[in-house]
Amino acid sequence: MSRKVIITVAPTGSVTTRAETPYLPITPEEVIEETVRSYNAGASVVHLHARDPDTGQPTSSVEIFRMYLDGIRQRCPIITQITTGGGAATLGLGYDERFRPVEELRPDSASLNAGSMNFGRKLFPNPPEVMERYAKRMVELGVMPEFEIYDLSMIQNVDVWIRRPGIVPPPYQNSFVMGVLGGIPPTFKNLLALVESLPQGDTWQVIGIGRHQFTLGVAGILLGGNIRVGFEDNIYLAKGVLARSNAELVEKAVRIIRELGFEVASVEEARGILPLRPRERYPQ
């Protein structure tokens, strides 16, 4: 049987703008519609940032996240994930503000950034005590942490501050974010180093920024991982060709996965692959 590959879609992020692409979803209705289109195209996980529907700027509004989750859940069973880092560099949010949407809405999963770094010219603070606090609370809420790994040292951070103390039962889901200025450079050798540094049993995906979305995504698939696509990380379907929707990027990922001889994981299959708790056991 062919291996199942999970596709995550990140439809909006907190950095991409309408000036860069007119197809960026901004309003709750647009984000919900893009998520449903991406699910129908083959995505089984959605990674969500909130946008002010009037200005298009990033926001930490719990109510906007609530509208996203309510609308998505009414229309498709995709696995939902909320960021805990999106407002740190762009809005200068405090640690409690960054976590409040997860606390109140309890999505299936939430990102957990695995260390502090320079994110371009801005500081992205994620000290060990915040990693520990977020991880402990996610376990209590029944929310799967997805560890965002921007450099090799962050794998060590997760091991020292989270895994060894037993804060979160293993295995873990990890995202290798490659191509952010201040993080690990987007090369195949660096991806291999990241993969070889993970403990056995962990699951992982590649998040290639910009033109690296599909080149590193293909490498990740061949190395046994999964792939994230979407306007948060890349807006081009091919060189100089804007994708008209996130679903087009998902469709491209589906074609690549099948051409490589693998299969696309359904939502239920993804739930069996990822270290998620069963849906019926999630706190309401």
C-alpha positions as CSV (number, residue, x, y, z in Angstrom):
1,M,0.0,0.0,0.0
2,S,1.3,3.5,-0.9
3,R,2.2,5.9,1.9
4,K,-0.4,8.5,2.7
5,V,0.8,12.1,2.5
6,I,-0.9,14.9,4.5
7,I,-1.5,18.2,2.9
8,T,-2.0,21.3,5.1
9,V,-3.2,24.5,3.7
10,A,-2.4,27.9,5.2
11,P,-4.8,30.2,3.4
12,T,-3.9,33.7,4.7
13,G,-1.1,34.0,7.3
14,S,-0.2,37.4,8.8
15,V,2.3,38.8,6.3
16,T,1.0,38.4,2.8
17,T,-1.0,41.4,1.5
18,R,-3.6,42.1,-1.1
19,A,-1.0,44.3,-2.8
20,E,1.0,41.2,-3.5
21,T,-2.0,39.1,-4.6
22,P,-5.7,40.1,-5.1
23,Y,-6.7,36.5,-4.4
24,L,-5.7,36.6,-0.7
25,P,-8.8,35.8,1.5
26,I,-9.4,38.5,4.1
27,T,-13.0,38.3,5.3
28,P,-14.3,35.4,7.4
29,E,-16.5,34.4,4.4
30,E,-13.5,34.3,2.1
31,V,-11.3,32.4,4.5
32,I,-14.1,29.8,5.1
33,E,-14.7,29.5,1.4
34,E,-11.0,29.1,0.6
35,T,-10.7,26.4,3.3
36,V,-13.6,24.5,1.9
37,R,-12.2,24.7,-1.6
38,S,-8.8,23.5,-0.3
39,Y,-10.5,20.6,1.6
40,N,-12.3,19.6,-1.6
41,A,-9.1,19.7,-3.5
42,G,-7.3,17.4,-1.0
43,A,-6.1,19.3,2.1
44,S,-6.8,17.6,5.4
45,V,-5.5,20.3,7.8
46,V,-6.0,24.0,7.8
47,H,-3.6,26.4,9.6
48,L,-5.4,29.7,10.5
49,H,-4.4,33.3,11.2
50,A,-7.0,35.9,11.7
51,R,-7.4,39.1,9.6
52,D,-9.4,42.2,10.2
53,P,-12.1,42.1,7.5
54,D,-12.1,45.9,7.1
55,T,-8.3,46.5,6.9
56,G,-6.9,43.2,6.0
57,Q,-4.3,43.5,8.8
58,P,-3.5,40.6,11.1
59,T,-5.5,40.5,14.4
60,S,-5.7,38.3,17.5
61,S,-9.5,38.6,17.7
62,V,-11.1,35.5,19.3
63,E,-14.4,36.4,17.6
64,I,-12.9,36.3,14.1
65,F,-11.2,33.0,14.8
66,R,-14.6,31.8,16.2
67,M,-16.3,32.8,12.9
68,Y,-13.6,30.9,11.0
69,L,-14.0,27.7,13.0
70,D,-17.8,27.8,13.2
71,G,-18.1,28.3,9.4
72,I,-15.5,25.7,8.5
73,R,-16.9,23.0,10.8
74,Q,-20.4,23.5,9.4
75,R,-19.2,22.8,5.9
76,C,-16.3,20.3,6.1
77,P,-14.5,18.0,8.6
78,I,-11.0,19.4,7.9
79,I,-8.6,19.3,10.9
80,T,-8.4,22.8,12.4
81,Q,-5.2,24.5,13.6
82,I,-4.8,28.0,15.1
83,T,-1.5,29.9,15.3
84,T,0.0,31.0,18.6
85,G,2.8,33.0,16.9
86,G,1.2,35.1,14.2
87,G,0.8,38.2,16.2
88,A,4.2,38.1,18.1
89,A,6.3,39.8,15.4
90,T,3.6,41.6,13.4
91,L,1.5,43.0,16.4
92,G,3.8,42.7,19.3
93,L,1.3,40.6,21.2
94,G,2.0,39.3,24.7
95,Y,2.1,35.6,25.4
96,D,-1.4,35.4,26.9
97,E,-2.9,37.3,24.0
98,R,-1.3,35.0,21.5
99,F,-2.8,31.9,23.3
100,R,-6.3,33.3,24.0
101,P,-7.9,32.0,20.8
102,V,-6.7,28.5,21.6
103,E,-7.8,28.7,25.2
104,E,-11.3,29.8,24.3
105,L,-11.9,27.9,21.1
106,R,-10.0,24.6,21.5
107,P,-9.2,23.7,17.9
108,D,-7.8,20.3,17.0
109,S,-4.3,21.7,16.9
110,A,-2.2,24.8,17.5
111,S,1.2,25.9,16.5
112,L,3.9,26.0,19.2
113,N,7.0,27.9,18.2
114,A,10.1,26.1,19.4
115,G,12.4,29.0,20.2
116,S,13.1,32.7,19.8
117,M,14.7,34.1,16.7
118,N,15.1,37.1,14.5
119,F,12.1,37.0,12.0
120,G,13.5,39.3,9.3
121,R,14.2,42.5,11.2
122,K,11.8,41.8,14.0
123,L,12.2,39.7,17.2
124,F,10.1,36.6,17.5
125,P,10.1,35.8,21.2
126,N,9.4,32.2,22.3
127,P,11.4,31.6,25.5
128,P,11.5,28.2,27.2
129,E,9.0,29.1,30.0
130,V,6.4,30.1,27.3
131,M,7.0,26.9,25.4
132,E,6.4,25.0,28.6
133,R,3.3,27.0,29.5
134,Y,1.7,26.6,26.1
135,A,2.5,22.9,25.9
136,K,1.1,22.1,29.4
137,R,-2.1,24.0,28.6
138,M,-2.5,22.4,25.2
139,V,-2.4,18.9,26.9
140,E,-5.0,20.0,29.4
141,L,-7.3,21.3,26.6
142,G,-6.8,18.3,24.3
143,V,-5.2,20.4,21.6
144,M,-2.3,18.9,19.6
145,P,0.8,21.1,19.6
146,E,2.6,21.3,16.3
147,F,6.1,22.4,17.0
148,E,7.3,25.0,14.5
149,I,11.0,24.4,13.9
150,Y,12.9,27.3,12.3
151,D,16.4,26.0,12.9
152,L,18.3,22.9,14.0
153,S,18.6,24.2,17.6
154,M,14.9,24.3,18.0
155,I,14.7,20.5,17.8
156,Q,17.0,20.5,20.8
157,N,14.7,23.1,22.5
158,V,11.7,20.7,22.2
159,D,13.7,17.8,23.5
160,V,15.1,19.6,26.5
161,W,12.1,21.7,27.5
162,I,9.2,19.5,26.4
163,R,10.1,15.9,25.7
164,R,12.5,15.0,28.5
165,P,10.3,16.5,31.3
166,G,7.3,14.6,29.8
167,I,5.1,17.7,29.4
168,V,3.6,16.3,26.2
169,P,3.4,12.5,25.6
170,P,5.3,11.6,22.4
171,P,5.2,11.3,19.4
172,Y,5.1,14.9,18.2
173,Q,4.1,16.7,15.1
174,N,6.7,19.1,13.7
175,S,6.9,21.7,11.0
176,F,10.2,22.5,9.4
177,V,9.9,26.2,8.4
178,M,12.6,26.9,5.8
179,G,13.4,30.1,4.1
180,V,12.5,32.8,6.7
181,L,15.3,35.3,7.1
182,G,16.8,34.6,10.5
183,G,15.9,30.9,10.3
184,I,17.5,27.9,8.6
185,P,18.4,28.5,4.9
186,P,16.2,26.5,2.5
187,T,18.5,23.8,1.2
188,F,18.2,20.0,0.7
189,K,21.2,19.4,3.0
190,N,19.6,21.4,5.8
191,L,16.3,19.6,5.4
192,L,18.1,16.3,5.6
193,A,19.8,17.4,8.8
194,L,16.5,18.4,10.3
195,V,14.9,15.1,9.4
196,E,17.8,13.1,10.8
197,S,17.7,15.0,14.0
198,L,14.1,14.1,14.8
199,P,13.4,11.2,17.3
200,Q,11.9,8.1,15.7
201,G,8.2,8.1,15.6
202,D,7.6,11.8,15.2
203,T,5.6,13.1,12.2
204,W,6.6,16.2,10.3
205,Q,5.9,18.4,7.4
206,V,7.9,20.9,5.3
207,I,7.0,24.6,5.0
208,G,9.0,26.0,2.2
209,I,8.8,29.8,1.9
210,G,8.2,31.4,-1.5
211,R,9.7,29.5,-4.5
212,H,10.9,26.8,-2.1
213,Q,7.4,25.6,-1.3
214,F,7.3,22.9,-3.9
215,T,11.0,22.1,-4.3
216,L,11.5,21.4,-0.6
217,G,8.0,20.0,-0.4
218,V,8.9,17.3,-2.9
219,A,12.1,16.6,-1.1
220,G,10.2,16.3,2.2
221,I,7.7,13.9,0.6
222,L,10.5,11.7,-0.6
223,L,12.1,11.7,2.8
224,G,8.9,10.5,4.5
225,G,7.2,13.7,5.5
226,N,4.2,15.8,4.6
227,I,3.7,19.2,2.9
228,R,2.1,22.6,3.6
229,V,1.0,24.9,0.9
230,G,-1.0,28.2,0.8
231,F,-0.8,31.9,0.5
232,E,0.7,32.3,4.0
233,D,4.0,30.9,2.5
234,N,3.8,31.3,-1.3
235,I,1.4,33.0,-3.7
236,Y,2.7,31.5,-7.0
237,L,1.5,28.5,-8.9
238,A,4.6,28.6,-11.2
239,K,7.3,31.2,-11.9
240,G,5.5,34.5,-12.5
241,V,2.0,32.9,-12.3
242,L,-0.2,33.9,-9.4
243,A,-2.3,31.1,-7.9
244,R,-5.9,32.3,-8.1
245,S,-6.8,30.4,-4.9
246,N,-5.2,28.3,-2.2
247,A,-7.1,25.3,-3.8
248,E,-4.9,25.6,-6.9
249,L,-1.8,25.1,-4.7
250,V,-3.4,22.1,-3.0
251,E,-4.3,20.7,-6.4
252,K,-0.7,21.0,-7.5
253,A,0.5,19.3,-4.4
254,V,-2.0,16.5,-5.0
255,R,-0.6,16.0,-8.6
256,I,2.9,15.9,-7.3
257,I,2.2,13.4,-4.6
258,R,0.4,11.0,-7.0
259,E,3.2,11.4,-9.6
260,L,5.7,10.4,-7.0
261,G,3.7,7.2,-6.4
262,F,2.1,8.1,-3.1
263,E,-1.5,8.8,-2.1
264,V,-3.1,11.9,-0.5
265,A,-4.3,11.3,3.1
266,S,-8.0,11.9,3.8
267,V,-9.0,13.7,7.0
268,E,-9.7,10.5,8.7
269,E,-6.4,9.0,7.6
270,A,-4.6,12.2,8.7
271,R,-6.3,11.8,12.1
272,G,-4.8,8.3,12.3
273,I,-1.3,9.5,11.3
274,L,-1.0,12.6,13.4
275,P,-0.8,12.4,17.3
276,L,-4.3,13.8,17.6
277,R,-6.8,12.7,20.2
278,P,-10.0,11.2,18.7
279,R,-12.6,13.9,17.8
280,E,-15.2,12.6,20.2
281,R,-12.8,13.0,23.2
282,Y,-12.0,16.7,22.6
283,P,-13.4,19.0,25.3
284,Q,-16.4,20.9,24.2
